[in-house]
Amino acid sequence: MATVSGRLDRSITIQQSTAGVDPFNAEILTWADFVTLSAERVDLSDKERFGVALEKSKAAQVGSYAISRFRVRSSSLTRTITARDRLTHDGSTWNILGDPSETLEGRKRFIWITAARDTD
């Protein structure tokens, strides 16, 4: 049986935003890489996605999307990740759906990040 750390076979980059203004004084966000991490990617089942789809529909967001959970090692950097951040993986940008949660396995050595990307 593989250890959890043996399944961290993907690379993700966490990005954080900085607010600025354009020439018309409208707010714009500029994204910058914060940290690149090894991660495990677990795609959500249709049943799990249904619960997230219900929440997104309440927020009036429609369209087709993929939802996955990414497990990363817990560190002083990863514990600062929030839903205001986003991540990139395999050339796609993923929106983080909520504040990451610590896992109970390995005495809280890992964090789960749930994220969604548009597939339209």
Summary of the structure (lengths in Angstrom):
residues: 120
radius of gyration: 15.5
end to end distance: 37.2
largest distance: 57.6
contacts: 302
relative contact order: 0.23
helix: 17%
strand: 48%
